[in-house]
């Protein structure tokens, strides 16, 4: 366990509530507790007590919990002060902790200490943040699996197999005159093939986990008055966007998150794209194109009664070539057309009515398919883009190793690099600057 200074922070959300918690972590906190409450608590026992200032004046009455190192969240001594959840009371309790020698914790520092003290690996620590930020029930359950180590176990299994192959290879290098027989007897080629196959499966599951965590940014674009805002309202199930017959009503981007069978989709409504002399509307249009550049998917909305409109073709020509898109033919209730879905000219096409909702499920399914969402039930875990990149890096090195069986030193080096790439996921090989970036995005108090 690493010895560090004492930190403190309010662990509950800002605002008023029935209960508020101040968390303290450090070394030998029993004297700290005695100064604060005039009592020395037993480990893992909640006691009702009075929190007091330096003069002995009561700050609040509440519960004190003491967790002795190393059996605590951070692996250090931890105190939790549970009082009434008013902002003033919480600030007073925190200030008293600072007076007693603690310093204000940085964002994510409690979880960072848990990682540094070996209470969890880096992927599990990120699962803590994912659980807090989960936007769907499916994401919350998957984040809990990451926190419980499901993802880490997959990575560790791959790592163990690579280590075993590296050991075989190192032994072979020690006896160069017998290298071919040694590798053949050890089934090196078969073992490498098994590792690559398992890594491919893990990569597919990790991509799903990343998609579950981050969701899909889908931007609604199109000419004015084609029904983009009506479609946003239909997705949201309420009137979140103003809908009128006046072109240019939407001036700024509106966002709404929906849940498509567990996958979070962030729908962004934008200003109608057209030539205009209105300065304010033009700003909105410029912002719309900026949103397109950041999107994962474009929902190009057009009027089903005028599907070949020149304005639509002008928009298509400006879309990034690598941006997936779904063309949505809206207002089929006015065009007298049935709902439908087809793939034509390299793009998905959906016919629906934002006004009545007919065909909306077809669009949801198209978004699901376009994103590559394939929920795998109880085995799903959350992951991040950096995890996907690390697995891709390991995959590249293993592929390189497969082509170097006749050059054992280079073969061994590629295995080492694959091992290190996997290690960045759990924190076995992780630069300090990456740790700082990861934990800085956590809540203060967590």
LODRENMI-484460 format. One record per residue (C-alpha): residue in three letters; x negated, y negated, z. Coordinates in steps of 0.02 Angstrom, whole numbers, plus 50000, padded with zeros to 5 digits. Layout:
(Ala, (X, Y, Z)),
...
//
This chain:
(Unk, (50000, 50000, 50000)),
(Unk, (49936, 49826, 49957)),
(Unk, (49923, 49700, 50099)),
(Unk, (50001, 49533, 50051)),
(Unk, (50067, 49375, 50130)),
(Unk, (50246, 49365, 50192)),
(Unk, (50380, 49309, 50068)),
(Unk, (50561, 49259, 50092)),
(Unk, (50708, 49214, 49982)),
(Unk, (50897, 49206, 49978)),
(Unk, (50949, 49371, 49900)),
(Unk, (51132, 49333, 49867)),
(Unk, (51202, 49232, 49724)),
(Unk, (51214, 49041, 49739)),
(Unk, (51378, 48970, 49805)),
(Unk, (51493, 49015, 49948)),
(Unk, (51538, 49191, 50000)),
(Unk, (51590, 49294, 50149)),
(Unk, (51413, 49358, 50176)),
(Unk, (51243, 49290, 50128)),
(Unk, (51075, 49377, 50141)),
(Unk, (50899, 49312, 50166)),
(Unk, (50766, 49443, 50129)),
(Unk, (50589, 49443, 50202)),
(Unk, (50444, 49557, 50153)),
(Unk, (50269, 49565, 50224)),
(Unk, (50154, 49649, 50350)),
(Unk, (50200, 49680, 50533)),
(Unk, (50365, 49586, 50538)),
(Unk, (50421, 49637, 50713)),
(Unk, (50345, 49480, 50793)),
(Unk, (50428, 49380, 50654)),
(Unk, (50596, 49456, 50699)),
(Unk, (50568, 49421, 50884)),
(Unk, (50534, 49237, 50849)),
(Unk, (50691, 49225, 50744)),
(Unk, (50810, 49321, 50857)),
(Unk, (50720, 49353, 51024)),
(Unk, (50740, 49539, 50987)),
(Unk, (50632, 49676, 50914)),
(Unk, (50744, 49785, 50807)),
(Unk, (50727, 49972, 50783)),
(Unk, (50691, 50029, 50606)),
(Unk, (50845, 50064, 50499)),
(Unk, (50968, 50007, 50631)),
(Unk, (51083, 49858, 50604)),
(Unk, (51098, 49748, 50758)),
(Unk, (51216, 49604, 50787)),
(Unk, (51112, 49455, 50842)),
(Unk, (51093, 49266, 50845)),
(Unk, (50974, 49183, 50724)),
(Unk, (50892, 49032, 50805)),
(Unk, (50780, 48886, 50761)),
(Unk, (50615, 48838, 50845)),
(Unk, (50707, 48753, 50989)),
(Unk, (50814, 48906, 51021)),
(Unk, (50970, 48826, 50948)),
(Unk, (51085, 48945, 50856)),
(Unk, (51083, 48938, 50666)),
(Unk, (51207, 49080, 50639)),
(Unk, (51268, 49246, 50707)),
(Unk, (51246, 49399, 50597)),
(Unk, (51164, 49566, 50567)),
(Unk, (50977, 49599, 50568)),
(Unk, (50907, 49752, 50477)),
(Unk, (50726, 49805, 50490)),
(Unk, (50642, 49927, 50369)),
(Unk, (50468, 49981, 50420)),
(Unk, (50331, 50008, 50291)),
(Unk, (50314, 50109, 50186)),
(Unk, (50497, 50162, 50192)),
(Unk, (50572, 50003, 50120)),
(Unk, (50616, 49929, 49951)),
(Unk, (50447, 49843, 49932)),
(Unk, (50342, 49971, 50027)),
(Unk, (50305, 49836, 50157)),
(Unk, (50397, 49787, 50315)),
(Unk, (50564, 49711, 50260)),
(Unk, (50691, 49610, 50358)),
(Unk, (50867, 49573, 50296)),
(Unk, (50960, 49433, 50383)),
(Unk, (51146, 49448, 50347)),
(Unk, (51241, 49292, 50396)),
(Unk, (51391, 49193, 50341)),
(Unk, (51379, 49154, 50157)),
(Unk, (51382, 48965, 50158)),
(Unk, (51244, 48872, 50063)),
(Unk, (51197, 48766, 50214)),
(Unk, (51180, 48917, 50329)),
(Unk, (51076, 49011, 50201)),
(Unk, (50960, 48862, 50176)),
(Unk, (50938, 48844, 50365)),
(Unk, (50895, 49028, 50384)),
(Unk, (50772, 49021, 50239)),
(Unk, (50692, 48863, 50307)),
(Unk, (50668, 48947, 50476)),
(Unk, (50582, 49094, 50391)),
(Unk, (50464, 48974, 50302)),
(Unk, (50426, 48888, 50467)),
(Unk, (50377, 49057, 50539)),
(Unk, (50244, 49079, 50405)),
(Unk, (50332, 49153, 50255)),
(Unk, (50322, 49071, 50085)),
(Unk, (50460, 49061, 49956)),
(Unk, (50458, 49215, 49845)),
(Unk, (50432, 49199, 49659)),
(Unk, (50566, 49268, 49541)),
(Unk, (50557, 49457, 49544)),
(Unk, (50419, 49462, 49675)),
(Unk, (50509, 49586, 49789)),
(Unk, (50525, 49710, 49645)),
(Unk, (50349, 49671, 49587)),
(Unk, (50285, 49721, 49758)),
(Unk, (50387, 49880, 49750)),
(Unk, (50299, 49921, 49587)),
(Unk, (50126, 49873, 49648)),
(Unk, (50150, 49973, 49807)),
(Unk, (50201, 50129, 49710)),
(Unk, (50384, 50129, 49760)),
(Unk, (50436, 50132, 49576)),
(Unk, (50353, 50125, 49406)),
(Unk, (50371, 49981, 49284)),
(Unk, (50513, 50058, 49183)),
(Unk, (50611, 50085, 49344)),
(Unk, (50577, 49907, 49399)),
(Unk, (50647, 49843, 49234)),
(Unk, (50797, 49955, 49266)),
(Unk, (50832, 49850, 49422)),
(Unk, (50847, 49691, 49317)),
(Unk, (50948, 49783, 49185)),
(Unk, (51071, 49843, 49317)),
(Unk, (51095, 49665, 49380)),
(Unk, (51117, 49597, 49204)),
(Unk, (51224, 49739, 49135)),
(Unk, (51369, 49671, 49034)),
(Unk, (51467, 49833, 49011)),
(Unk, (51507, 49983, 49120)),
(Unk, (51408, 50095, 49003)),
(Unk, (51257, 49979, 49017)),
(Unk, (51269, 49978, 49207)),
(Unk, (51272, 50167, 49217)),
(Unk, (51127, 50181, 49095)),
(Unk, (51026, 50052, 49192)),
(Unk, (51053, 50153, 49350)),
(Unk, (50982, 50306, 49261)),
(Unk, (50828, 50204, 49215)),
(Unk, (50813, 50148, 49395)),
(Unk, (50827, 50330, 49451)),
(Unk, (50683, 50374, 49334)),
(Unk, (50769, 50466, 49191)),
(Unk, (50675, 50366, 49059)),
(Unk, (50512, 50376, 49157)),
(Unk, (50524, 50566, 49166)),
(Unk, (50535, 50577, 48976)),
(Unk, (50380, 50468, 48960)),
(Unk, (50287, 50565, 49094)),
(Unk, (50325, 50730, 49009)),
(Unk, (50254, 50664, 48845)),
(Unk, (50103, 50594, 48938)),
(Unk, (50068, 50759, 49025)),
(Unk, (50071, 50851, 48859)),
(Unk, (49951, 50726, 48780)),
(Unk, (49835, 50740, 48931)),
(Unk, (49835, 50930, 48915)),
(Unk, (49790, 50915, 48730)),
(Unk, (49654, 50787, 48770)),
(Unk, (49580, 50906, 48898)),
(Unk, (49576, 51045, 48769)),
(Unk, (49493, 50930, 48645)),
(Unk, (49363, 50869, 48769)),
(Unk, (49322, 51049, 48813)),
(Unk, (49302, 51084, 48627)),
(Unk, (49181, 50938, 48607)),
(Unk, (49075, 51014, 48745)),
(Unk, (49053, 51173, 48640)),
(Unk, (49038, 51108, 48460)),
(Unk, (48977, 51273, 48391)),
(Unk, (49144, 51353, 48437)),
(Unk, (49260, 51207, 48402)),
(Unk, (49370, 51288, 48269)),
(Unk, (49399, 51445, 48369)),
(Unk, (49427, 51346, 48528)),
(Unk, (49560, 51235, 48451)),
(Unk, (49643, 51381, 48365)),
(Unk, (49650, 51481, 48526)),
(Unk, (49723, 51331, 48616)),
(Unk, (49858, 51306, 48483)),
(Unk, (49805, 51124, 48464)),
(Unk, (49895, 51096, 48299)),
(Unk, (50058, 51170, 48366)),
(Unk, (50047, 51069, 48526)),
(Unk, (50020, 50906, 48431)),
(Unk, (50168, 50945, 48318)),
(Unk, (50277, 50978, 48471)),
(Unk, (50223, 50814, 48551)),
(Unk, (50262, 50717, 48392)),
(Unk, (50433, 50798, 48378)),
(Unk, (50474, 50760, 48560)),
(Unk, (50413, 50581, 48541)),
(Unk, (50526, 50557, 48391)),
(Unk, (50677, 50613, 48493)),
(Unk, (50626, 50500, 48638)),
(Unk, (50605, 50353, 48518)),
(Unk, (50782, 50378, 48450)),
(Unk, (50853, 50380, 48627)),
(Unk, (50750, 50227, 48674)),
(Unk, (50816, 50130, 48525)),
(Unk, (50991, 50169, 48584)),
(Unk, (50944, 50111, 48759)),
(Unk, (50873, 49949, 48691)),
(Unk, (51031, 49920, 48590)),
(Unk, (51136, 49953, 48745)),
(Unk, (51038, 49827, 48846)),
(Unk, (51020, 49687, 48719)),
(Unk, (51174, 49716, 48613)),
(Unk, (51199, 49648, 48438)),
(Unk, (51201, 49464, 48390)),
(Unk, (51337, 49453, 48257)),
(Unk, (51365, 49283, 48178)),
(Unk, (51529, 49236, 48092)),
(Unk, (51493, 49133, 47937)),
(Unk, (51593, 49075, 47789)),
(Unk, (51675, 48925, 47708)),
(Unk, (51796, 48816, 47808)),
(Unk, (51971, 48882, 47842)),
(Unk, (51939, 49065, 47802)),
(Unk, (51985, 49118, 47979)),
(Unk, (51819, 49134, 48071)),
(Unk, (51886, 49055, 48230)),
(Unk, (52046, 49158, 48219)),
(Unk, (51939, 49314, 48206)),
(Unk, (51839, 49260, 48359)),
(Unk, (52001, 49236, 48455)),
(Unk, (52062, 49406, 48399)),
(Unk, (51899, 49486, 48461)),
(Unk, (51911, 49393, 48626)),
(Unk, (52095, 49429, 48653)),
(Unk, (52127, 49247, 48694)),
(Unk, (52120, 49073, 48618)),
(Unk, (51936, 49031, 48648)),
(Unk, (51918, 48932, 48486)),
(Unk, (52026, 48792, 48418)),
(Unk, (52114, 48843, 48258)),
(Unk, (52189, 48713, 48140)),
(Unk, (52218, 48692, 47954)),
(Unk, (52095, 48547, 47951)),
(Unk, (51927, 48596, 47873)),
(Unk, (51777, 48567, 47986)),
(Unk, (51869, 48592, 48151)),
(Unk, (51727, 48700, 48221)),
(Unk, (51575, 48588, 48244)),
(Unk, (51468, 48690, 48363)),
(Unk, (51435, 48875, 48392)),
(Unk, (51554, 48969, 48505)),
(Unk, (51503, 49133, 48586)),
(Unk, (51604, 49279, 48648)),
(Unk, (51546, 49449, 48706)),
(Unk, (51647, 49604, 48666)),
(Unk, (51622, 49786, 48710)),
(Unk, (51631, 49911, 48566)),
(Unk, (51634, 50083, 48647)),
(Unk, (51502, 50031, 48774)),
(Unk, (51391, 49930, 48656)),
(Unk, (51388, 49743, 48694)),
(Unk, (51416, 49635, 48540)),
(Unk, (51388, 49448, 48549)),
(Unk, (51504, 49365, 48422)),
(Unk, (51452, 49189, 48372)),
(Unk, (51576, 49077, 48280)),
(Unk, (51496, 48941, 48175)),
(Unk, (51545, 48787, 48079)),
(Unk, (51616, 48814, 47905)),
(Unk, (51478, 48806, 47774)),
(Unk, (51508, 48676, 47640)),
(Unk, (51439, 48515, 47567)),
(Unk, (51493, 48367, 47675)),
(Unk, (51455, 48183, 47704)),
(Unk, (51512, 48193, 47885)),
(Unk, (51353, 48174, 47989)),
(Unk, (51422, 48268, 48140)),
(Unk, (51491, 48410, 48036)),
(Unk, (51324, 48423, 47945)),
(Unk, (51235, 48445, 48111)),
(Unk, (51354, 48589, 48149)),
(Unk, (51319, 48667, 47979)),
(Unk, (51131, 48654, 48007)),
(Unk, (51153, 48740, 48174)),
(Unk, (51254, 48876, 48089)),
(Unk, (51110, 48916, 47973)),
(Unk, (50991, 48916, 48122)),
(Unk, (51105, 49046, 48205)),
(Unk, (51098, 49152, 48048)),
(Unk, (50908, 49159, 48060)),
(Unk, (50920, 49230, 48237)),
(Unk, (51062, 49352, 48206)),
(Unk, (51054, 49541, 48195)),
(Unk, (51209, 49549, 48085)),
(Unk, (51307, 49427, 47976)),
(Unk, (51497, 49441, 47966)),
(Unk, (51533, 49348, 47805)),
(Unk, (51716, 49299, 47813)),
(Unk, (51811, 49252, 47656)),
(Unk, (51992, 49233, 47603)),
(Unk, (52060, 49395, 47530)),
(Unk, (52160, 49290, 47406)),
(Unk, (52001, 49215, 47331)),
(Unk, (51867, 49347, 47356)),
(Unk, (51755, 49287, 47214)),
(Unk, (51751, 49106, 47271)),
(Unk, (51593, 49015, 47213)),
(Unk, (51565, 48948, 47389)),
(Unk, (51553, 49127, 47454)),
(Unk, (51423, 49172, 47323)),
(Unk, (51322, 49017, 47368)),
(Unk, (51320, 49073, 47550)),
(Unk, (51267, 49250, 47501)),
(Unk, (51120, 49181, 47402)),
(Unk, (51056, 49087, 47556)),
(Unk, (51065, 49235, 47675)),
(Unk, (50898, 49314, 47726)),
(Unk, (50867, 49467, 47619)),
(Unk, (50832, 49577, 47771)),
(Unk, (50988, 49524, 47868)),
(Unk, (51122, 49661, 47868)),
(Unk, (51295, 49595, 47827)),
(Unk, (51476, 49647, 47824)),
(Unk, (51593, 49554, 47707)),
(Unk, (51761, 49527, 47791)),
(Unk, (51911, 49491, 47679)),
(Unk, (52030, 49403, 47797)),
(Unk, (52215, 49352, 47778)),
(Unk, (52273, 49514, 47698)),
(Unk, (52444, 49474, 47775)),
(Unk, (52455, 49329, 47652)),
(Unk, (52374, 49421, 47508)),
(Unk, (52490, 49570, 47524)),
(Unk, (52346, 49693, 47538)),
(Unk, (52325, 49843, 47654)),
(Unk, (52181, 49856, 47778)),
(Unk, (52032, 49950, 47713)),
(Unk, (51846, 49985, 47718)),
(Unk, (51724, 50026, 47580)),
(Unk, (51542, 50007, 47535)),
(Unk, (51510, 49910, 47375)),
(Unk, (51360, 49821, 47298)),
(Unk, (51252, 49873, 47446)),
(Unk, (51364, 49797, 47581)),
(Unk, (51505, 49851, 47695)),
(Unk, (51673, 49774, 47653)),
(Unk, (51822, 49762, 47769)),
(Unk, (51999, 49702, 47733)),
(Unk, (52094, 49639, 47885)),
(Unk, (52207, 49507, 47958)),
(Unk, (52139, 49405, 48103)),
(Unk, (52315, 49339, 48131)),
(Unk, (52398, 49509, 48158)),
(Unk, (52247, 49612, 48209)),
(Unk, (52276, 49741, 48072)),
(Unk, (52108, 49812, 48016)),
(Unk, (52011, 49746, 48167)),
(Unk, (51965, 49922, 48224)),
(Unk, (51890, 49954, 48052)),
(Unk, (51777, 49804, 48076)),
(Unk, (51726, 49861, 48249)),
(Unk, (51680, 50032, 48181)),
(Unk, (51580, 49951, 48041)),
(Unk, (51484, 49845, 48167)),
(Unk, (51452, 50001, 48270)),
(Unk, (51387, 50096, 48117)),
(Unk, (51283, 49950, 48055)),
(Unk, (51197, 49935, 48223)),
(Unk, (51159, 50122, 48225)),
(Unk, (51250, 50145, 48390)),
(Unk, (51263, 50329, 48436)),
(Unk, (51307, 50344, 48621)),
(Unk, (51239, 50503, 48694)),
(Unk, (51351, 50516, 48846)),
(Unk, (51278, 50547, 49018)),
(Unk, (51097, 50551, 48959)),
(Unk, (51093, 50369, 48901)),
(Unk, (50971, 50250, 48986)),
(Unk, (50928, 50068, 48958)),
(Unk, (50766, 50018, 48873)),
(Unk, (50685, 49863, 48802)),
(Unk, (50608, 49808, 48639)),
(Unk, (50434, 49826, 48715)),
(Unk, (50470, 50009, 48753)),
(Unk, (50517, 50040, 48572)),
(Unk, (50358, 49954, 48513)),
(Unk, (50252, 50058, 48632)),
(Unk, (50329, 50220, 48570)),
(Unk, (50304, 50166, 48389)),
(Unk, (50122, 50129, 48430)),
(Unk, (50101, 50300, 48509)),
(Unk, (50187, 50380, 48359)),
(Unk, (50064, 50295, 48239)),
(Unk, (49914, 50357, 48338)),
(Unk, (49980, 50535, 48346)),
(Unk, (50010, 50533, 48159)),
(Unk, (49832, 50473, 48134)),
(Unk, (49768, 50611, 48248)),
(Unk, (49858, 50743, 48144)),
(Unk, (49754, 50690, 47995)),
(Unk, (49588, 50695, 48087)),
(Unk, (49578, 50876, 48145)),
(Unk, (49411, 50892, 48056)),
(Unk, (49338, 50738, 48144)),
(Unk, (49357, 50779, 48327)),
(Unk, (49285, 50618, 48399)),
(Unk, (49410, 50513, 48301)),
(Unk, (49548, 50639, 48341)),
(Unk, (49509, 50617, 48527)),
(Unk, (49511, 50428, 48512)),
(Unk, (49683, 50426, 48430)),
(Unk, (49750, 50536, 48570)),
(Unk, (49677, 50417, 48698)),
(Unk, (49760, 50268, 48614)),
(Unk, (49927, 50360, 48609)),
(Unk, (49908, 50398, 48794)),
(Unk, (49876, 50215, 48833)),
(Unk, (50025, 50159, 48728)),
(Unk, (50141, 50269, 48831)),
(Unk, (50059, 50207, 48989)),
(Unk, (50114, 50028, 48955)),
(Unk, (50295, 50085, 48975)),
(Unk, (50277, 50148, 49153)),
(Unk, (50139, 50027, 49201)),
(Unk, (49993, 50146, 49201)),
(Unk, (49903, 50034, 49075)),
(Unk, (49985, 49863, 49083)),
(Unk, (49898, 49693, 49071)),
(Unk, (49931, 49570, 49212)),
(Unk, (50000, 49439, 49093)),
(Unk, (50135, 49562, 49037)),
(Unk, (50181, 49596, 49218)),
(Unk, (50199, 49409, 49248)),
(Unk, (50315, 49392, 49099)),
(Unk, (50422, 49541, 49151)),
(Unk, (50448, 49494, 49333)),
(Unk, (50469, 49306, 49300)),
(Unk, (50638, 49347, 49220)),
(Unk, (50706, 49428, 49379)),
(Unk, (50817, 49342, 49506)),
(Unk, (50736, 49254, 49653)),
(Unk, (50765, 49368, 49802)),
(Unk, (50750, 49526, 49696)),
//
